[in-house]
């Protein structure tokens, strides 16, 4: 069982660590997991300014699109995903619905 903080940022960071290599999740999915389903934009801010060692490259928009504000740009995010076997076409994750991580 995961012990969760009352701090939203800390909960988001716990859940982004759980996204497996070769999978992606969305801002909204992460917000829901962290207890605030309407806070997708806040998750984006946390990702942009968050701990750089976390796998933020696995975070995409609700359609599988890469992050426009990703450090280094979408091409860097695409390369990090490619290193995990995830391909993208025109800055959108291929087979998004198959590799989307949504824990039960």
Secondary structure, 3 states (H helix, E strand, C coil): CCCCCCCHHHHHHHHHHHCCCCCEEEHHHHHHHCCCCCCHHHHHHHHHHCCCCCCHHHEECCCCECCCCCCCCHHHHHHHHHCCCCCEECCEECCHHHHECCCC
